[in-house]
Amino acid sequence: MDVHVTSSTVRGTTRAPPSKSYTHRALLAAGYSDGATVRSPLVSADTKATARAVTAFGGGVEPESATDIDDADALVVDGFGGRPAVPGDVIDCANSGTTMRLVTAAAALADGTTVLTGDGSLRSRPQGPLLEALGDLGVRAESTRGNGQAPLVVSGPLAGGEVAIPGDVSSQYVTALLMAGAVTEAGVEIDLTTPLKSAPYVDITLELLDDFGVEATPVDDGGSALDGAAGAAGFVVDGGQSYAPADGSYTVPGDFSSISYLVAAGAVAAEPGEAVRIEGAVPSAQGDSAIVEIAERMGADTEWDREAGVIAVRRADLSGVEVDVGDTPDLLPTIAALGAVAEGDTRITNCEHVRYKETDRVAAMAEELEKLGAETTEEQDTLTVHGSESDLRGASVDGRADHRIVMSLAVAALVAEGTTTIRGGEHVDVSFPNFFDAMADLGMAVERDGESE
């Protein structure tokens, strides 16, 4: 689907979608339980993939009151009690890397063989370190093509044990092992062979596990417990635990990855004298809440009422800054879009791992912003956007079948002279299905498939 965005200003109030990261984990945690209700979930293409996996393992996911899952305010999960059944068919994870990694470890618990696959993009993403870790724990875990990529074949059951795994490829490997390890007989002890990147995503996991009554602990190189994942040398989760949230339900917080596009839109295109107000911005373990501080460093006029969960953003002159995205890889596209509008250079560092997402997001943002008139310098681990040398003008750009690329380009299109056509606009369905509806309500001049919104 082509989306056409014309230079425009925005104002008013919108609500952040629920967190995709928390929804994935909550659905699987509820699956590990004897049953639980997940309230305020993000129902998107990616989280539906996780829901399908829970069902494939012998559980079930149904809307609490709505007739259609897409309209559900709550999902009732019939859990499989920590013991997934062998699926009757291949599990299709579609385009969801989180689903594949978390579900691969869950599949290792089944007393039999599970086959997992996904779309072309997902079949190109690295799974090797997780497969090797499961193999070291006594599970058959293989790539059918022998290249560490899906399709995957996993045969359990997993009993637990000690394993070493790199921390700089994907924090989701750690999350997968912690979630599965809690219901093994022996538990799992994880030693990191390289420093952990994206540590806040593991903090999300630790927070959610605690809410489901499961204890997992980050430790230093001496084995002493730490308060958070940052700087951890490893993790320990005891076996024989049970997943059971208080009162049988769990409520998903708002998603700061999605909030980042709304903050950026307000910072670059809020109507003079007006603000973009974002509801649902309740503080949590999400590292992507750093977008508020990053925008402020660039000069954005922001106010965050943490108690009320409301962020107000007004347009301001922005200046380039240096940002390390080692712990916040999903923010790179948003920061790059802001950098294209700011004066001076915006230098995004520690970003090599961002190349292994739905697409190579470093290259994608460099190439697509240049089509709009931005000047960029791309290195393996750094992306620099030269705002002072950029003159944004409407053009045809490719969203690369990646929701975050599409939404970031839409932010840049707000201030690009004329009209920008973004190919693949339907991919926002992965994490923010009503993104263009929300932006149109705020004042974005947008058309989809020739229909004015």
Salt bridges, closest charged atoms under 4 A:
ASP46 OD2 - LYS20 NZ 3.24
GLU64 OE1 - ARG39 NH1 3.06
ASP70 OD1 - LYS48 NZ 2.60
GLU142 OE1 - ARG140 NH2 3.32
GLU271 OE2 - ARG11 NH1 3.67
GLU274 OE2 - ARG11 NH2 3.68
GLU279 OE1 - ARG15 NH1 3.52
GLU293 OE2 - ARG297 NE 3.86
GLU303 OE2 - ARG314 NH1 3.72
GLU322 OE1 - ARG347 NH1 3.28
ASP330 OD1 - LYS357 NZ 3.98
ASP330 OD1 - ARG361 NH1 3.07
ASP330 OD2 - ARG404 NE 3.55
ASP345 OD1 - HIS386 ND1 2.91
GLU358 OE1 - ARG125 NH1 3.94
GLU358 OE1 - ARG361 NH2 2.69
GLU358 OE2 - HIS403 NE2 3.13
ASP360 OD2 - ARG355 NH1 2.92
GLU367 OE1 - ARG400 NH2 2.49
GLU368 OE1 - LYS371 NZ 3.06
GLU368 OE2 - ARG400 NH2 2.86
GLU378 OE2 - ARG355 NH1 2.86
ASP391 OD2 - ARG393 NH2 3.31
ASP398 OD2 - ARG423 NH2 3.94
ASP402 OD2 - ARG361 NE 2.81
GLU417 OE1 - ARG393 NH1 2.97
GLU426 OE2 - HIS427 NE2 3.53
ASP437 OD1 - ARG448 NH2 2.81
GLU453 OE1 - ARG448 NH2 2.54
